[in-house]
Amino acid sequence: MPEFSAREMMIIAAARALRDEHNCFVGIGVPSVAANLARRLYNPSLMLIYESGCIGAKPTRLPLSIGDSELSDTSMTVVSVPEIFNYWLQGGKVDVGFLGAAQIDRYGNLNSTVIGDYDHPTVRLPGAGGAPDIAAFAKEVFVVLDQSVRSFVPELGFVTSVGHFAHGRTRHEWGLPGGGPTQVITNLGILVPNEGELELRWIHPSVELKDVRQHTGWDLKISPDLACTSEPEEWELKELRRLEER
């Protein structure tokens, strides 16, 4: 088998998750890499939607931001930002929202706002952008991020995007119609919710269970049906590396 990095395994696993989806509201960064890889390798009809208003984007290279002209130049159509959010997202027309974050807790809540006290933070992060709406209204949400005790924390100092249970209420009690996070894809494995709490369902090749536990800030649940992720094929790695070189 070809050699691959933990990051490459994470991106390919995330791209594979989009095999059967119709459309995807894409965040910038690793979610954009995975979504574009999915369209090239597994799902040519996958419709990529960016919050700048680009619908059906087919970029020939990875966009640098949601405002990259490569997105508007290759899209089926470009609409206003209010239309993207009011009609497409809040209208329940987005199948998958694909997000990254700085931190996540056991219930799939995400933090991309601040580390530490909000008024006097240790780190001020890029901020919410469209993530709260994506997490609230998409039919399901895929999250991708590196797994460590700094990113997988027992309690968030700030909840930017609601998962399955936050501040004593379920997402249903908060009035959020979307399905919330259904997969959390990391450099170590893939977690899925079980009664609202994330549990490890797949572990990546060459990763040991003790490694996953050591990189999680809470007592992680392990699925009784735990399985190993399939290793990347050479053709998958070749296309990923070609995509990131452009």
C-alpha positions in Angstrom: 0.0 0.0 0.0 1.2 3.6 -0.7 2.4 5.7 2.2 0.1 8.4 3.5 -0.1 10.9 6.3 -2.7 11.2 9.0 -4.0 14.4 7.4 -4.4 12.7 4.0 -6.3 9.8 5.7 -8.6 12.4 7.3 -9.3 14.3 4.1 -10.0 11.1 2.1 -12.3 9.7 4.7 -14.2 13.0 4.7 -14.4 13.0 0.9 -15.7 9.4 0.9 -18.5 10.5 3.3 -19.9 12.6 0.5 -20.4 9.7 -2.0 -24.2 9.7 -1.9 -25.0 13.3 -1.1 -26.8 15.7 -3.5 -25.4 19.0 -2.3 -23.0 20.3 0.3 -22.6 23.7 1.9 -18.8 24.0 2.0 -16.6 25.7 4.6 -13.2 26.9 3.6 -10.0 25.0 4.5 -10.0 21.2 4.9 -13.8 20.9 4.3 -13.3 22.6 0.9 -10.4 20.2 0.1 -12.5 17.2 1.0 -15.6 18.4 -0.9 -13.7 19.2 -4.1 -11.9 15.8 -3.9 -15.3 14.1 -3.5 -16.6 15.8 -6.6 -13.6 14.7 -8.6 -13.4 11.1 -7.4 -16.7 9.8 -6.0 -19.6 12.0 -6.8 -19.3 14.1 -10.0 -22.8 15.4 -9.6 -22.2 16.7 -6.1 -23.3 20.4 -6.0 -20.9 22.6 -4.0 -22.5 25.6 -2.3 -20.4 28.4 -0.8 -21.8 31.1 1.5 -20.6 33.9 -0.9 -23.6 32.8 -3.1 -21.8 30.4 -5.5 -24.0 27.4 -6.3 -22.7 24.4 -8.3 -19.1 25.6 -8.2 -16.5 23.4 -10.0 -13.2 25.1 -9.3 -10.2 23.9 -11.2 -8.0 24.7 -8.1 -8.7 25.0 -4.4 -10.3 28.4 -3.6 -8.4 30.6 -1.3 -11.5 32.0 0.3 -15.3 32.1 -0.2 -14.6 35.3 -2.2 -12.2 33.7 -4.6 -13.2 34.5 -8.2 -12.5 30.9 -9.2 -15.8 30.0 -7.4 -17.9 32.5 -9.2 -16.3 31.9 -12.6 -17.0 28.1 -12.4 -20.5 28.2 -10.7 -23.8 27.3 -12.3 -25.1 30.5 -10.8 -24.3 33.2 -8.2 -27.0 34.6 -5.9 -26.9 37.0 -3.1 -25.8 36.0 0.4 -29.3 36.6 1.8 -30.7 34.2 -0.7 -28.1 31.5 0.1 -29.1 31.7 3.8 -32.8 32.5 3.6 -33.9 30.4 0.7 -31.3 27.6 0.5 -30.1 27.0 4.0 -33.0 28.1 6.2 -35.4 26.7 3.6 -34.1 23.2 4.3 -32.5 22.7 0.9 -29.0 21.9 2.0 -28.2 18.2 2.5 -24.8 18.5 4.2 -23.0 21.3 5.9 -19.3 20.7 6.0 -17.5 22.5 8.9 -14.2 22.8 10.6 -13.7 24.3 14.1 -11.1 25.0 16.7 -12.8 23.0 19.4 -15.6 20.4 19.8 -17.2 18.8 22.9 -18.8 15.4 23.4 -22.2 16.6 22.1 -20.8 18.0 18.9 -21.0 21.7 19.9 -18.4 23.7 18.0 -16.2 26.7 19.0 -14.6 29.0 16.4 -14.9 32.2 18.4 -12.6 32.5 21.4 -10.5 30.4 23.7 -10.9 31.5 27.3 -13.0 34.3 28.6 -15.0 36.1 25.8 -14.1 39.6 27.0 -10.4 38.7 27.7 -9.7 35.7 25.6 -6.4 33.7 25.5 -6.9 33.4 21.7 -9.4 35.2 19.5 -10.4 32.9 16.6 -11.7 33.8 13.1 -15.3 33.8 14.3 -18.6 32.3 13.4 -19.2 33.3 9.7 -22.0 31.2 8.5 -21.3 28.2 10.7 -24.1 28.7 13.3 -26.7 28.8 10.5 -25.2 25.8 8.8 -25.1 23.8 12.0 -28.7 24.9 12.7 -30.4 24.3 9.4 -28.5 21.7 7.3 -30.1 18.3 7.2 -26.9 16.9 8.6 -23.4 18.3 9.4 -20.0 16.8 8.8 -17.2 18.1 11.0 -13.5 17.7 10.2 -10.6 18.6 12.6 -7.4 17.3 14.1 -8.0 15.3 17.3 -6.2 16.4 20.5 -7.0 17.3 24.1 -6.8 21.0 23.0 -9.5 20.5 20.3 -11.6 17.8 21.9 -12.5 19.4 25.2 -14.9 18.4 28.0 -16.6 21.8 28.0 -16.5 24.7 25.6 -15.8 28.2 26.8 -18.0 29.5 24.0 -20.6 27.6 21.8 -20.4 29.0 18.3 -22.4 26.3 16.6 -24.9 24.0 18.4 -24.5 20.3 18.2 -26.9 17.9 19.9 -27.1 19.2 23.5 -26.0 22.7 24.7 -26.6 24.7 27.9 -29.0 22.1 29.2 -31.2 21.9 26.1 -31.4 19.5 23.2 -31.2 21.0 19.7 -34.9 20.3 19.3 -35.6 22.3 22.5 -33.5 25.1 21.0 -35.8 25.0 18.0 -33.1 23.9 15.5 -34.6 22.0 12.5 -31.4 20.5 11.1 -30.0 17.1 12.0 -26.8 18.3 13.6 -23.4 16.6 13.4 -23.7 13.1 12.0 -20.0 12.5 11.5 -16.9 14.0 13.1 -13.9 13.0 10.9 -10.5 13.4 12.5 -6.9 12.4 11.8 -7.5 9.4 14.2 -10.9 8.1 13.3 -14.6 8.9 12.7 -17.1 9.6 15.5 -20.9 9.5 15.2 -23.6 10.5 17.7 -25.2 7.9 20.0 -28.1 9.5 21.9 -26.6 12.9 21.3 -23.1 12.0 22.6 -20.2 11.3 20.2 -18.7 7.8 20.1 -15.9 6.4 18.1 -17.3 4.3 15.2 -14.2 3.9 12.9 -10.5 4.0 13.7 -7.9 4.8 11.0 -5.2 2.3 10.0 -2.2 2.1 12.3 -4.0 4.1 15.0 -4.4 2.4 18.4 -7.4 2.8 20.6 -5.2 4.2 23.4 -4.0 6.9 21.1 -7.6 8.1 20.4 -8.4 8.1 24.2 -5.2 10.0 24.9 -6.2 12.7 22.4 -9.7 13.2 23.7 -10.5 15.5 26.7 -13.3 13.3 28.0 -14.0 9.6 28.6 -14.8 8.7 25.0 -17.5 6.2 24.2 -16.4 3.4 21.9 -18.9 1.7 19.6 -19.4 -2.0 20.1 -19.3 -2.2 16.3 -15.9 -0.4 16.0 -14.3 -0.9 12.6 -11.2 0.1 10.8 -11.3 2.7 8.0 -10.1 1.5 4.6 -6.6 2.7 3.7 -6.3 5.2 0.9 -5.8 3.8 -2.5 -3.0 5.1 -4.7 -5.5 6.8 -7.1 -7.1 8.6 -4.2 -3.8 9.9 -2.9 -2.6 10.9 -6.4 -5.7 13.0 -7.0 -5.5 14.6 -3.5 -1.9 15.6 -3.9 -2.6 16.9 -7.4 -5.4 19.0 -6.1 -3.3 20.5 -3.3 -0.4 21.2 -5.6 -2.4 23.6 -7.8 
